[in-house]
Amino acid sequence: MTTKLRAVLFDLDGTLIDSIGLIVDAMHHAFEGFTGTVPDDSAWMAGIGTPLFKQLALYSRSPEELELLREKYRAYQFIHHDNVIKEYPGTTAVLQNLHARGLVMGIVTSKGDELARRGLELTGLAKFLPVIVSADSVTKYKPEPEPVLLALEKLGVNADSALMLGDSPHDISSGNAAGVRTIGALWGPFTREQIAVAKPTYWISDISELPALLDLIAG
């Protein structure tokens, strides 16, 4: 790093919180009885990391149909969210480690604000993450740089003193475009090949590897 590391930004779903099964199940529910084109699981998962309305807009044929799909999806998530959401193993210990180092941390997610905060509270991670930039916070979404730039502004740090960890190419592209160094997370739904297209600066295969990577970066 050209300057001392002061902040780490995280994607949420597929990076800190294991919610991928819920996301896919909610998609199945939303498209039940739908007469248009229905995405298969791989097509839907490719859009994880982008806002829900943008994913659904690829398949809806009118604004009314888009809103119906969105409402069915969200209703399913709200009903089942608390029963299935969990942190990836080791996440709390890693965030405690980073907090003890004096690093500030934040979330950059394409999820809506309400469910993002609910997931963080439910898993006990919220206390480490005072800043949440969600799909409700911006007008341009990942892979654009705006969400990351807003998180940096809220944390009061410059891009060259921050890292961004995410499991999707959308996360990595957003971080790169904002000028932060990026870390590809290999435990989410995306393969290394899918993430590599966005050219992360670093890789880790388990979140428990993050403290050692920070030590390496610090030299």
N, C-alpha and C positions, 0 to 999 in steps of 0.2 A: 504494500500500500504506500502511496506517496505521502499520506498523512496518517496520523494515529487513528485507528478504528474507534469510532464513537457509537455507532448504531448498527443494528441488524434488523432488517425487515423480513417478514415472513408472509408467504401465501398461507391460506388457512386449510381449505379442503384438499386432502391428498398430501399435505405437507406437515401440519401440526395435528389435524383432526382426521380420523378415519371415518369418512362419511360417504365413500364412493358407492357402497351398496345401497344406501338410502337414496342417493342421487339417481341411480339407475332404476330403482323400484318406483320412485316418484315419476320418472319418465314413462314407465310402463303404464302406470295408473292414468297419467294425463292423456295418453293416446288410446286408451281403451274405447272402442267404438268409433274411432276416428276413421273417416272414409277416404282421406287423402294419403299421401306418402307418409309412412311411419318409419322413423330411423331405427336401424338395428343398434345393438349396444355399442359396437365399436364406433359407429358414426356419432352417437350421442357423447360418448366418452371423449372423443376428439375435441369436442367443444367445451369440456370442463376447463374452467379458468376464464371463460368469457361470460358475460351476463346472460341470465336465463332468457330474457326477451329476445336477444339476438339469436340464441339457439333455436327457440321456437319459431321465430320469424322465417327460418329456412323452410318450414313445413306448413305453416298456416297460409290460408288463401284469402284471408280478409282480416281487418282489425278485430272484428268480433270473434273470429275463430282463434286468433292469437290470444285474446283476453280469456277465452274459455279454457284453452290449454294451460295458460299461466295460472289461472285460478285452481284448476284441478291439481296441477303440480304442487302449488304452494299449500293447498289444503292437506294433501298427503304428507308433505314434509312436516307441517306443523303438528299433525296428529302423532307421527311416529318418531320425530326427531329425538326427543329426550330418552327414548328407550334404546336407541342404537348408537348414538354419538359417543365416541371415546377418543382419547388422545392416542397417538402412536406411542408404543412403549418407550420409555426413557425421555419423553418430551419435557415433563416437569423438571427432572433433574438437570437437563441441559439449560432450560431457561433460568433455573436457579443459579447455575454456574455463570451464565452470561450476566445476570443481574449482579452477582457478587463481584464481577470484574468492573462494574460501573458502566456497563453498556446500556444504552436506551434501546427499546424495542417497540416495534409496531407491526400491525397487520395490514396487508394490501390484498384485498379480496374482491372478486366479482360477485360475491354473494350479497344479498340485501343486508342492511344494517341490523335489523332485528334478530334474524337467525344467527348472524355472525356473533353478535354479543351474547346471545343465549348459549351458543355452543361453547364459547370461552368461559362463561360463568359456570356452566354445567361441569366442565372438565377441570375447573380450578386454575385455568391458565390466564384468566383476565388480569390478575394482579400484576403480572409481568408485562402486560401489553397495554399501556395507557392510550395508545393511538390506534384507531381503527379507521382505515380508509376503505369504504365499501362501494358497491355499485351505486348507492344513493348519494355518494359524496362528490362524484365527478360527472362530467358530460362526455368525456372521452375515456374509453376503458382499455384495460390490457388487451392487446399488446402495445398500445400507445403509452407514452411516458407519464401522462398526467397523474395517474394514481400514485406512482412512486414519488414524483416530485412533490405532490401534496403531503405525503407522509413525511418526507424529509423536512418540509417547511414546518409541519406540526411538531416534529421532534427537535427542530432547531439545529439541524446538522447539514453539512454540505455533502454533495454526492460522493466526493472522493474520500470521505471518512465513513462510508456506509457500505454494507453488503446486503444483497437480496437473495433469499433462499426460496426456491419454488420447484414444484414437480412438473410443471407444464412448459411447453415452448412459449406460451403467452406470458407467463411470469418472467422468463428469462429475457424475452424481447423487450418487455416493458422496462425491466431494470437496466438492460444495456442501453436503451434509448434515453434513459434518464441519467446515464453516466455513472451508475454504481457498478461495482463488480458483482458478479452473479454466481450462484451455486446451484447446480442441478441436483435435485433430490431424486433418488432412484427407488424409493419405496412407494410411490404413488401409482396411478394407473397408466402413466406414460412410460414407454420404453426409452432406453438410452438413445436409440436412433431417432426417436421422435423429438426428444429434447435437444439433441445435438445440433439439429438444424438451426436452432437459435443461438448457438455458440456460447454456452456458459463459461465463465472464467475458471471455475472449479467444479468438482464433483464430490458427492459423498453418497454412500450406499445405505447409511443408517444415521438417524439424527444424532446418535451418541457420538459420532465422529466429528461433530461440529466444533467442540472445544479444541480438539487437537489441530484441526485445520486453522482455527484462529491463532493458535500458538505458532504454527508454521508461517502464517502470513505476517505475524508480528516480528518474526525472525528471532 
